[in-house]
Amino acid sequence: MSPVGGAGTVPETGARETGATARPDGLPLRAGPVSWLLRLRSAVVAAVLLAGTVLLMALTMRLGDIPMSVAQVFGAVVGDGPDHFVVMELRLPRALTGALVGAALALSGAITQAVARNPLASPDILGVTTGASVTVVAVIVAAGSTWGGASGALAQVGVPVAALGGGLAGALAVYLLSWRRGLDGYRLVLVGIGVSAVCTNVKYWLLTIGDVNDSSRAMVWISGSLNGRGWEHVVPVGLALALLIPLTLLGTRSLGALRFSDETVTGLGVRMNLARGLMLLAAVLLAATATASAGPITFVALAAPQIALRLAGTAQPPLLVSALVGAALTTAADLVARTAFNPVELPVGVVTAVLGAPYLIYLLIRVRRKARS
């Protein structure tokens, strides 16, 4: 059965093309017909990342009009003191939204990079974020002068629905245009870049023709912001992770096989196109739900899987470690966004873009050097 947590992968040196299996470097676990290979290094890294994310969330929640210590934050979460309402109803939903959105984006990026066999792949190139942006801008611009009051509440419901629908539509367009008697990873990336470029230009055209006030509201969402997040934003992305993480872990074996050449994958008995389609569907649903909850937070899905790969020392980005890296990155970016230019608060998407752009340049240089060698 499927190994869990990035286990069962094969080192890239030699074994990738020859099909030779590597000696297991973890603890085999079995429960009936299901088996796992628990890697000690991955488990330790995951535990450290989880503890670090919780600490970063506490540091974020201590900020606000009512300053608190970290001890007060933890006390308000587990107890029922005077700060309980402020923490549980105002600050914890924002921190949880950031962590869950980062985890969903990173997990989506890990799946996308494995399917496309390209470290530069991310949900952004699948048309998810740009498709969501187009539909959200269209909804906000169409609302026009009716924004506010009851219609404003209706628009607040329509924005996440539009983001989810637009993300799925954009990904479907990329998938259909990429299909040529099968799905090729490089063609998927190229078509995704083209569709994203078209959606980006449509988005800016809508911003140009819209009212300046509506366009400014749309720009706040497009920047990727955690400001004003509530439990209504936590629940959708939390449910998506609770449902899709077990399903993606069950598909870890197929995901690991997709790292090989198409001929090798077919020889291993994996239904390649079906496996790719199902894993990409999971990645799209994760990214679309995350984008609907917090807007397009860029570069998390690109950087987190590669950081997790190096931390865990595996042949492909481990899924659980990638999700935890994404949660830590987004939470840390939110902390920086709230403190760097205090009292001015930046959108978290601006911080991830500033930090992620140099990392993208590094990946481009690294991929080019590997192609030359």
C-alpha positions as a Markdown table, in Angstrom:
| # | Residue | x | y | z |
|---|---|---|---|---|
| 1 | Met | 0.0 | 0.0 | 0.0 |
| 2 | Ser | 0.9 | 3.6 | 0.0 |
| 3 | Pro | 3.7 | 4.9 | 2.2 |
| 4 | Val | 3.0 | 8.0 | 4.2 |
| 5 | Gly | 4.8 | 11.3 | 4.8 |
| 6 | Gly | 7.0 | 11.2 | 1.7 |
| 7 | Ala | 8.2 | 7.7 | 2.4 |
| 8 | Gly | 8.9 | 5.2 | -0.3 |
| 9 | Thr | 10.7 | 7.6 | -2.5 |
| 10 | Val | 13.8 | 6.6 | -4.4 |
| 11 | Pro | 17.0 | 8.6 | -4.5 |
| 12 | Glu | 17.6 | 10.4 | -7.7 |
| 13 | Thr | 21.1 | 9.1 | -8.3 |
| 14 | Gly | 21.0 | 5.9 | -10.3 |
| 15 | Ala | 17.8 | 4.5 | -9.0 |
| 16 | Arg | 15.6 | 6.9 | -10.9 |
| 17 | Glu | 16.3 | 5.5 | -14.3 |
| 18 | Thr | 17.4 | 2.0 | -13.6 |
| 19 | Gly | 14.5 | 1.2 | -11.3 |
| 20 | Ala | 16.7 | -0.1 | -8.5 |
| 21 | Thr | 15.2 | 0.2 | -5.1 |
| 22 | Ala | 17.1 | 2.0 | -2.3 |
| 23 | Arg | 17.6 | 0.4 | 1.2 |
| 24 | Pro | 14.8 | 1.7 | 3.5 |
| 25 | Asp | 16.2 | 4.3 | 5.8 |
| 26 | Gly | 13.2 | 4.4 | 8.2 |
| 27 | Leu | 11.0 | 2.3 | 10.5 |
| 28 | Pro | 8.5 | 0.1 | 8.7 |
| 29 | Leu | 5.0 | 0.2 | 10.2 |
| 30 | Arg | 2.1 | -2.0 | 9.3 |
| 31 | Ala | -1.6 | -2.0 | 10.2 |
| 32 | Gly | -3.3 | -4.9 | 8.4 |
| 33 | Pro | -3.1 | -4.4 | 4.6 |
| 34 | Val | -1.7 | -0.8 | 5.0 |
| 35 | Ser | 2.0 | -0.2 | 5.5 |
| 36 | Trp | 4.1 | 2.9 | 6.1 |
| 37 | Leu | 7.8 | 3.7 | 6.2 |
| 38 | Leu | 8.4 | 6.2 | 9.0 |
| 39 | Arg | 11.5 | 8.3 | 8.3 |
| 40 | Leu | 13.1 | 9.5 | 11.6 |
| 41 | Arg | 14.6 | 12.6 | 10.0 |
| 42 | Ser | 11.2 | 13.6 | 8.5 |
| 43 | Ala | 9.4 | 13.0 | 11.8 |
| 44 | Val | 11.9 | 15.1 | 13.7 |
| 45 | Val | 11.7 | 17.9 | 11.2 |
| 46 | Ala | 7.9 | 17.8 | 11.2 |
| 47 | Ala | 7.8 | 18.0 | 15.1 |
| 48 | Val | 10.2 | 21.0 | 15.1 |
| 49 | Leu | 8.1 | 22.7 | 12.4 |
| 50 | Leu | 4.9 | 22.1 | 14.2 |
| 51 | Ala | 6.3 | 23.5 | 17.5 |
| 52 | Gly | 7.7 | 26.5 | 15.6 |
| 53 | Thr | 4.4 | 27.2 | 13.9 |
| 54 | Val | 2.6 | 27.2 | 17.2 |
| 55 | Leu | 5.1 | 29.6 | 18.7 |
| 56 | Leu | 4.9 | 31.9 | 15.7 |
| 57 | Met | 1.1 | 31.9 | 15.9 |
| 58 | Ala | 1.4 | 32.9 | 19.6 |
| 59 | Leu | 3.8 | 35.7 | 18.7 |
| 60 | Thr | 1.3 | 37.0 | 16.1 |
| 61 | Met | -1.7 | 36.8 | 18.5 |
| 62 | Arg | 0.0 | 38.9 | 21.1 |
| 63 | Leu | 0.0 | 41.8 | 18.8 |
| 64 | Gly | -3.0 | 44.2 | 18.7 |
| 65 | Asp | -4.7 | 47.1 | 20.4 |
| 66 | Ile | -4.4 | 45.1 | 23.6 |
| 67 | Pro | -0.8 | 43.9 | 23.8 |
| 68 | Met | -0.3 | 40.6 | 25.5 |
| 69 | Ser | 2.6 | 38.3 | 26.5 |
| 70 | Val | 3.0 | 34.8 | 24.9 |
| 71 | Ala | 2.0 | 33.3 | 28.3 |
| 72 | Gln | -1.2 | 35.3 | 28.3 |
| 73 | Val | -2.1 | 34.1 | 24.8 |
| 74 | Phe | -1.7 | 30.5 | 25.8 |
| 75 | Gly | -3.6 | 31.1 | 29.0 |
| 76 | Ala | -6.5 | 32.7 | 27.0 |
| 77 | Val | -6.6 | 29.7 | 24.6 |
| 78 | Val | -6.7 | 27.0 | 27.3 |
| 79 | Gly | -8.5 | 29.0 | 30.0 |
| 80 | Asp | -11.4 | 31.4 | 30.3 |
| 81 | Gly | -9.7 | 34.6 | 31.5 |
| 82 | Pro | -10.4 | 38.2 | 30.6 |
| 83 | Asp | -8.5 | 37.9 | 27.3 |
| 84 | His | -10.3 | 34.8 | 26.2 |
| 85 | Phe | -12.8 | 36.6 | 23.9 |
| 86 | Val | -10.1 | 38.8 | 22.3 |
| 87 | Val | -7.9 | 35.8 | 21.5 |
| 88 | Met | -10.5 | 33.2 | 20.5 |
| 89 | Glu | -12.8 | 35.4 | 18.5 |
| 90 | Leu | -10.5 | 38.1 | 17.0 |
| 91 | Arg | -6.9 | 36.8 | 16.9 |
| 92 | Leu | -6.9 | 33.0 | 16.8 |
| 93 | Pro | -9.0 | 32.9 | 13.6 |
| 94 | Arg | -6.5 | 35.1 | 11.7 |
| 95 | Ala | -3.6 | 33.0 | 12.9 |
| 96 | Leu | -5.3 | 29.7 | 12.1 |
| 97 | Thr | -6.3 | 31.0 | 8.7 |
| 98 | Gly | -2.7 | 31.9 | 7.9 |
| 99 | Ala | -1.3 | 28.6 | 9.0 |
| 100 | Leu | -4.0 | 26.5 | 7.3 |
| 101 | Val | -3.8 | 28.5 | 4.1 |
| 102 | Gly | 0.0 | 28.1 | 4.0 |
| 103 | Ala | -0.3 | 24.4 | 4.6 |
| 104 | Ala | -2.8 | 24.0 | 1.8 |
| 105 | Leu | -0.7 | 26.0 | -0.7 |
| 106 | Ala | 2.5 | 24.2 | 0.2 |
| 107 | Leu | 0.8 | 20.7 | -0.1 |
| 108 | Ser | -0.7 | 21.8 | -3.4 |
| 109 | Gly | 2.8 | 22.9 | -4.6 |
| 110 | Ala | 4.4 | 19.7 | -3.5 |
| 111 | Ile | 1.9 | 17.7 | -5.5 |
| 112 | Thr | 2.2 | 20.0 | -8.6 |
| 113 | Gln | 6.0 | 19.8 | -8.6 |
| 114 | Ala | 6.0 | 16.0 | -8.3 |
| 115 | Val | 3.5 | 15.6 | -11.1 |
| 116 | Ala | 5.2 | 18.2 | -13.4 |
| 117 | Arg | 8.7 | 16.9 | -12.5 |
| 118 | Asn | 9.7 | 20.5 | -12.2 |
| 119 | Pro | 10.8 | 22.5 | -9.1 |
| 120 | Leu | 9.4 | 25.7 | -10.7 |
| 121 | Ala | 5.9 | 24.3 | -10.9 |
| 122 | Ser | 3.2 | 25.7 | -8.5 |
| 123 | Pro | -0.5 | 26.2 | -8.4 |
| 124 | Asp | 0.1 | 29.7 | -9.9 |
| 125 | Ile | 1.0 | 28.1 | -13.2 |
| 126 | Leu | -2.1 | 25.9 | -13.1 |
| 127 | Gly | -4.3 | 28.9 | -13.4 |
| 128 | Val | -5.8 | 28.6 | -9.9 |
| 129 | Thr | -4.7 | 31.9 | -8.4 |
| 130 | Thr | -5.1 | 33.9 | -11.6 |
| 131 | Gly | -8.5 | 32.4 | -12.4 |
| 132 | Ala | -9.7 | 33.1 | -8.9 |
| 133 | Ser | -8.4 | 36.7 | -9.2 |
| 134 | Val | -10.3 | 37.4 | -12.4 |
| 135 | Thr | -13.6 | 36.1 | -11.0 |
| 136 | Val | -13.2 | 38.0 | -7.7 |
| 137 | Val | -12.3 | 41.3 | -9.5 |
| 138 | Ala | -15.3 | 40.8 | -11.8 |
| 139 | Val | -17.7 | 40.2 | -8.8 |
| 140 | Ile | -16.4 | 43.3 | -7.0 |
| 141 | Val | -16.5 | 45.5 | -10.1 |
| 142 | Ala | -19.9 | 44.3 | -11.0 |
| 143 | Ala | -21.2 | 45.1 | -7.5 |
| 144 | Gly | -20.3 | 48.7 | -8.2 |
| 145 | Ser | -22.0 | 51.3 | -6.2 |
| 146 | Thr | -24.2 | 48.7 | -4.5 |
| 147 | Trp | -21.3 | 47.7 | -2.2 |
| 148 | Gly | -22.3 | 48.1 | 1.4 |
| 149 | Gly | -25.2 | 47.2 | 3.7 |
| 150 | Ala | -27.1 | 44.0 | 2.8 |
| 151 | Ser | -25.6 | 43.9 | -0.7 |
| 152 | Gly | -22.1 | 44.2 | 0.9 |
| 153 | Ala | -22.9 | 41.1 | 3.1 |
| 154 | Leu | -24.0 | 39.3 | -0.1 |
| 155 | Ala | -20.7 | 40.3 | -1.8 |
| 156 | Gln | -18.7 | 39.0 | 1.1 |
| 157 | Val | -20.3 | 35.6 | 0.6 |
| 158 | Gly | -19.9 | 35.9 | -3.2 |
| 159 | Val | -16.2 | 36.7 | -3.1 |
| 160 | Pro | -15.0 | 33.3 | -1.7 |
| 161 | Val | -17.5 | 31.4 | -3.9 |
| 162 | Ala | -16.3 | 33.3 | -7.0 |
| 163 | Ala | -12.6 | 32.6 | -6.0 |
| 164 | Leu | -13.3 | 28.9 | -5.6 |
| 165 | Gly | -15.2 | 28.7 | -8.9 |
| 166 | Gly | -12.7 | 30.8 | -10.8 |
| 167 | Gly | -9.7 | 28.8 | -9.5 |
| 168 | Leu | -11.3 | 25.5 | -10.6 |
| 169 | Ala | -12.3 | 27.0 | -14.0 |
| 170 | Gly | -8.7 | 28.3 | -14.6 |
| 171 | Ala | -7.2 | 24.9 | -13.7 |
| 172 | Leu | -9.7 | 23.1 | -15.9 |
| 173 | Ala | -8.8 | 25.3 | -18.8 |
| 174 | Val | -5.1 | 24.6 | -18.3 |
| 175 | Tyr | -5.8 | 20.8 | -18.0 |
| 176 | Leu | -7.9 | 20.6 | -21.2 |
| 177 | Leu | -5.4 | 22.7 | -23.3 |
| 178 | Ser | -2.5 | 20.6 | -22.0 |
| 179 | Trp | -4.1 | 17.2 | -22.9 |
| 180 | Arg | -2.6 | 15.5 | -25.9 |
| 181 | Arg | -3.3 | 11.8 | -25.6 |
| 182 | Gly | -2.0 | 12.1 | -22.1 |
| 183 | Leu | -0.7 | 14.8 | -19.8 |
| 184 | Asp | 2.9 | 16.0 | -20.1 |
| 185 | Gly | 4.5 | 17.9 | -17.2 |
| 186 | Tyr | 6.4 | 20.4 | -19.4 |
| 187 | Arg | 3.4 | 21.1 | -21.6 |
| 188 | Leu | 1.3 | 21.6 | -18.5 |
| 189 | Val | 3.7 | 24.2 | -17.2 |
| 190 | Leu | 3.9 | 26.1 | -20.6 |
| 191 | Val | 0.1 | 26.1 | -21.1 |
| 192 | Gly | -0.3 | 27.2 | -17.5 |
| 193 | Ile | 2.0 | 30.2 | -18.0 |
| 194 | Gly | 0.1 | 31.2 | -21.0 |
| 195 | Val | -3.4 | 30.9 | -19.4 |
| 196 | Ser | -2.1 | 32.8 | -16.3 |
| 197 | Ala | -0.8 | 35.6 | -18.5 |
| 198 | Val | -4.2 | 36.0 | -20.2 |
| 199 | Cys | -6.1 | 35.9 | -16.9 |
| 200 | Thr | -3.7 | 38.5 | -15.4 |
| 201 | Asn | -4.3 | 40.9 | -18.3 |
| 202 | Val | -8.1 | 40.4 | -18.0 |
| 203 | Lys | -7.8 | 41.1 | -14.3 |
| 204 | Tyr | -6.0 | 44.4 | -14.8 |
| 205 | Trp | -8.4 | 45.4 | -17.6 |
| 206 | Leu | -11.3 | 44.9 | -15.1 |
| 207 | Leu | -9.5 | 47.0 | -12.5 |
| 208 | Thr | -9.1 | 49.7 | -15.1 |
| 209 | Ile | -12.7 | 49.9 | -16.1 |
| 210 | Gly | -14.1 | 49.6 | -12.6 |
| 211 | Asp | -14.8 | 52.4 | -10.1 |
| 212 | Val | -11.7 | 53.5 | -8.2 |
| 213 | Asn | -13.2 | 52.5 | -4.9 |
| 214 | Asp | -14.2 | 49.1 | -6.1 |
| 215 | Ser | -10.8 | 48.6 | -7.7 |
| 216 | Ser | -9.1 | 49.5 | -4.4 |
| 217 | Arg | -11.2 | 46.9 | -2.6 |
| 218 | Ala | -10.3 | 44.3 | -5.2 |
| 219 | Met | -6.6 | 45.2 | -4.9 |
| 220 | Val | -6.7 | 44.4 | -1.1 |
| 221 | Trp | -7.9 | 40.9 | -1.9 |
| 222 | Ile | -5.5 | 40.4 | -4.8 |
| 223 | Ser | -2.5 | 41.3 | -2.5 |
| 224 | Gly | -3.4 | 38.4 | -0.3 |
| 225 | Ser | -4.4 | 39.6 | 3.2 |
| 226 | Leu | -5.2 | 38.0 | 6.5 |
| 227 | Asn | -6.7 | 41.1 | 7.9 |
| 228 | Gly | -10.2 | 40.6 | 9.3 |
| 229 | Arg | -10.2 | 36.8 | 8.9 |
| 230 | Gly | -12.8 | 35.0 | 11.1 |
| 231 | Trp | -13.9 | 31.5 | 11.8 |
| 232 | Glu | -15.9 | 31.5 | 8.5 |
| 233 | His | -12.5 | 31.6 | 6.7 |
| 234 | Val | -10.9 | 28.9 | 8.9 |
| 235 | Val | -13.6 | 26.3 | 8.4 |
| 236 | Pro | -13.5 | 25.8 | 4.6 |
| 237 | Val | -9.7 | 25.5 | 4.4 |
| 238 | Gly | -9.6 | 23.3 | 7.5 |
| 239 | Leu | -12.2 | 20.9 | 6.0 |
| 240 | Ala | -10.3 | 20.8 | 2.7 |
| 241 | Leu | -7.1 | 19.8 | 4.5 |
| 242 | Ala | -8.9 | 17.3 | 6.8 |
| 243 | Leu | -10.4 | 15.6 | 3.7 |
| 244 | Leu | -7.6 | 15.9 | 1.2 |
| 245 | Ile | -4.5 | 15.2 | 3.3 |
| 246 | Pro | -5.4 | 11.5 | 3.9 |
| 247 | Leu | -6.3 | 11.1 | 0.3 |
| 248 | Thr | -3.1 | 12.6 | -1.0 |
| 249 | Leu | -1.1 | 10.4 | 1.5 |
| 250 | Leu | -2.8 | 7.3 | 0.2 |
| 251 | Gly | -1.6 | 8.4 | -3.3 |
| 252 | Thr | 2.0 | 8.9 | -2.2 |
| 253 | Arg | 3.1 | 5.7 | -3.9 |
| 254 | Ser | 1.7 | 6.8 | -7.2 |
| 255 | Leu | 3.1 | 10.3 | -6.7 |
| 256 | Gly | 6.5 | 8.9 | -6.1 |
| 257 | Ala | 6.2 | 6.8 | -9.3 |
| 258 | Leu | 5.4 | 9.9 | -11.3 |
| 259 | Arg | 8.9 | 11.1 | -10.6 |
| 260 | Phe | 10.2 | 8.6 | -13.1 |
| 261 | Ser | 10.0 | 8.6 | -16.9 |
| 262 | Asp | 6.7 | 7.8 | -18.5 |
| 263 | Glu | 8.0 | 4.4 | -19.7 |
| 264 | Thr | 9.1 | 3.5 | -16.1 |
| 265 | Val | 5.8 | 4.6 | -14.6 |
| 266 | Thr | 3.9 | 2.4 | -17.1 |
| 267 | Gly | 6.2 | -0.5 | -16.3 |
| 268 | Leu | 5.5 | -0.2 | -12.6 |
| 269 | Gly | 1.9 | -0.8 | -13.3 |
| 270 | Val | 0.7 | 2.7 | -12.4 |
| 271 | Arg | -2.2 | 4.2 | -14.5 |
| 272 | Met | -0.2 | 7.3 | -15.2 |
| 273 | Asn | -2.9 | 9.6 | -16.7 |
| 274 | Leu | -5.4 | 8.7 | -14.0 |
| 275 | Ala | -2.9 | 9.2 | -11.2 |
| 276 | Arg | -1.8 | 12.5 | -12.6 |
| 277 | Gly | -5.4 | 13.7 | -13.0 |
| 278 | Leu | -6.4 | 12.7 | -9.5 |
| 279 | Met | -3.4 | 14.2 | -7.8 |
| 280 | Leu | -3.7 | 17.4 | -9.8 |
| 281 | Leu | -7.4 | 17.6 | -8.8 |
| 282 | Ala | -6.4 | 17.4 | -5.2 |
| 283 | Ala | -3.8 | 20.1 | -5.7 |
| 284 | Val | -6.3 | 22.4 | -7.4 |
| 285 | Leu | -8.9 | 22.0 | -4.7 |
| 286 | Leu | -6.4 | 22.8 | -2.0 |
| 287 | Ala | -5.1 | 25.9 | -3.8 |
| 288 | Ala | -8.5 | 27.1 | -4.8 |
| 289 | Thr | -9.9 | 26.8 | -1.2 |
| 290 | Ala | -6.8 | 28.5 | 0.2 |
| 291 | Thr | -7.1 | 31.3 | -2.3 |
| 292 | Ala | -10.8 | 31.8 | -1.6 |
| 293 | Ser | -10.0 | 32.1 | 2.2 |
| 294 | Ala | -7.1 | 34.6 | 2.0 |
| 295 | Gly | -6.5 | 35.7 | -1.5 |
| 296 | Pro | -3.6 | 34.8 | -3.8 |
| 297 | Ile | -0.6 | 34.5 | -1.4 |
| 298 | Thr | 2.3 | 34.0 | -3.8 |
| 299 | Phe | 5.5 | 32.0 | -3.7 |
| 300 | Val | 4.5 | 29.8 | -0.7 |
| 301 | Ala | 3.5 | 26.9 | -2.9 |
| 302 | Leu | 6.7 | 27.4 | -4.9 |
| 303 | Ala | 9.2 | 27.7 | -2.1 |
| 304 | Ala | 7.8 | 25.5 | 0.7 |
| 305 | Pro | 8.1 | 22.1 | -1.1 |
| 306 | Gln | 11.7 | 22.8 | -2.0 |
| 307 | Ile | 12.6 | 23.9 | 1.5 |
| 308 | Ala | 10.9 | 20.7 | 2.9 |
| 309 | Leu | 12.8 | 18.5 | 0.4 |
| 310 | Arg | 16.1 | 19.8 | 1.7 |
| 311 | Leu | 15.1 | 19.7 | 5.4 |
| 312 | Ala | 13.9 | 16.1 | 5.1 |
| 313 | Gly | 16.6 | 14.9 | 2.7 |
| 314 | Thr | 14.2 | 13.0 | 0.5 |
| 315 | Ala | 14.1 | 12.5 | -3.3 |
| 316 | Gln | 10.9 | 14.5 | -3.7 |
| 317 | Pro | 9.1 | 17.0 | -1.5 |
| 318 | Pro | 7.5 | 15.1 | 1.4 |
| 319 | Leu | 3.8 | 16.0 | 1.7 |
| 320 | Leu | 3.4 | 16.5 | 5.4 |
| 321 | Val | 6.7 | 18.3 | 5.9 |
| 322 | Ser | 5.9 | 20.6 | 3.0 |
| 323 | Ala | 2.5 | 21.4 | 4.5 |
| 324 | Leu | 4.2 | 22.3 | 7.9 |
| 325 | Val | 6.8 | 24.4 | 6.1 |
| 326 | Gly | 4.1 | 26.3 | 4.3 |
| 327 | Ala | 2.2 | 26.9 | 7.6 |
| 328 | Ala | 5.4 | 28.2 | 9.3 |
| 329 | Leu | 6.3 | 30.4 | 6.3 |
| 330 | Thr | 2.8 | 32.1 | 6.1 |
| 331 | Thr | 2.6 | 32.6 | 9.8 |
| 332 | Ala | 6.1 | 34.1 | 9.9 |
| 333 | Ala | 5.3 | 36.3 | 6.9 |
| 334 | Asp | 2.2 | 37.6 | 8.7 |
| 335 | Leu | 4.3 | 38.4 | 11.8 |
| 336 | Val | 6.7 | 40.4 | 9.6 |
| 337 | Ala | 3.8 | 42.1 | 7.8 |
| 338 | Arg | 2.4 | 43.3 | 11.1 |
| 339 | Thr | 5.7 | 44.4 | 12.7 |
| 340 | Ala | 8.0 | 45.6 | 10.0 |
| 341 | Phe | 6.4 | 49.0 | 9.4 |
| 342 | Asn | 4.4 | 49.3 | 12.6 |
| 343 | Pro | 1.7 | 50.9 | 12.8 |
| 344 | Val | 1.3 | 50.3 | 9.1 |
| 345 | Glu | 0.3 | 46.7 | 8.3 |
| 346 | Leu | 1.3 | 45.1 | 5.0 |
| 347 | Pro | -0.7 | 42.4 | 3.3 |
| 348 | Val | 0.9 | 39.1 | 3.9 |
| 349 | Gly | 1.1 | 38.5 | 0.2 |
| 350 | Val | 3.4 | 41.4 | -0.3 |
| 351 | Val | 5.9 | 39.9 | 2.2 |
| 352 | Thr | 5.8 | 36.5 | 0.7 |
| 353 | Ala | 6.4 | 38.1 | -2.8 |
| 354 | Val | 9.3 | 40.1 | -1.6 |
| 355 | Leu | 10.9 | 37.1 | 0.1 |
| 356 | Gly | 9.9 | 34.6 | -2.7 |
| 357 | Ala | 11.2 | 36.5 | -5.7 |
| 358 | Pro | 14.9 | 36.0 | -4.8 |
| 359 | Tyr | 14.2 | 32.3 | -4.2 |
| 360 | Leu | 12.6 | 32.0 | -7.6 |
| 361 | Ile | 15.7 | 33.6 | -9.2 |
| 362 | Tyr | 17.9 | 31.1 | -7.2 |
| 363 | Leu | 15.8 | 28.2 | -8.5 |
| 364 | Leu | 16.0 | 29.4 | -12.1 |
| 365 | Ile | 19.8 | 29.6 | -11.8 |
| 366 | Arg | 20.0 | 26.2 | -10.2 |
| 367 | Val | 17.8 | 24.6 | -12.9 |
| 368 | Arg | 19.9 | 26.2 | -15.6 |
| 369 | Arg | 23.1 | 24.9 | -14.1 |
| 370 | Lys | 21.7 | 21.4 | -13.8 |
| 371 | Ala | 20.6 | 21.5 | -17.5 |
| 372 | Arg | 24.2 | 22.5 | -18.5 |
| 373 | Ser | 25.9 | 19.8 | -16.5 |
